Amino acid sequence: TPAALLALSNVEVLYSEVILALKGVSLQIPAGGCVALLGANGAGKSTTLKAISGVIDSEDGRVSGGSITFAGQPIHGLDPATVVRSGLVHVMEGRRVLQHMTVEQNLIIGGHMFPSARAMRAALERVYEAIPRLADLRKRTSGYLSGGEQQMLVIGRAIMAQPKLMLIDEPSLGLAPRMTDEVFAVLRKLRAQGLALLIVEQNTRVALEIADYGYVMESGRIVLEGQAQELRDNEDVREFYLGLD
Ligand code: ATP
């Protein structure tokens, strides 16, 4: 295989030195690729994303085995801010926005450090161009946005850093179908601009529509992988692993 943008090889994660939440996870994402990470609650999907971005440390977890490389460099053990600077961002579950701040303040404050005001404006303009809805909402207080709008805001905040890869955890959680479609339309547009994506989703259907490749996890392991198209079409996979009828 050509050098992957992101490669995990036999990654293990230990929480509180006792709970082995990942038991040897290997996966790859090519530059510009879109990969879905699927599986039931507690399978280890969020833990996988946290291990990659380095935020696992703040949850009393650590990568206790294996390796993680991004753009050819080992990144396990780096602090999250360093990982972001290397071009890898993590949009966590739960849409944590600064409620009393405007959309634009959230993009500026919650985002990235810029060398100049001018560089920051340029980053804002790129976000507004990619997600025009945020331009319309720029002066609005973030706490009053709908769930879908808040999801777009946390995506916008992540792309302020001009990443090459975005890890995104449950973007459709709690959203009505129409809003889910809008959020995925944003992800598609970012993809078309060259951003690689690793998407954790309970909504298997939408995830496999956007992804080229999928991995299914169970009890801290990858139990199945394949082209998104194949996973979508395989009856057994649909029934036993993905809960689709
Ligand atoms: P969900 O969709 O429910 O988030 P998931 O597939 O993302 O599921 P994880 O959240 O990664 O699963 O959890 C994997 C396992 O690790 C679970 O058994 C969970 O209880 C455990 N776990 C997660 N976070 C911690 C933590 N901070 N400390 C100890 N155990 C944890």
Residues whose N, C-alpha, C, O or C-beta is under 5 A from the ligand:
A	BS01	ATP	Y15 I19 A21 A40 N41 G42 A43 G44 K45 S46 T47 T48 E59
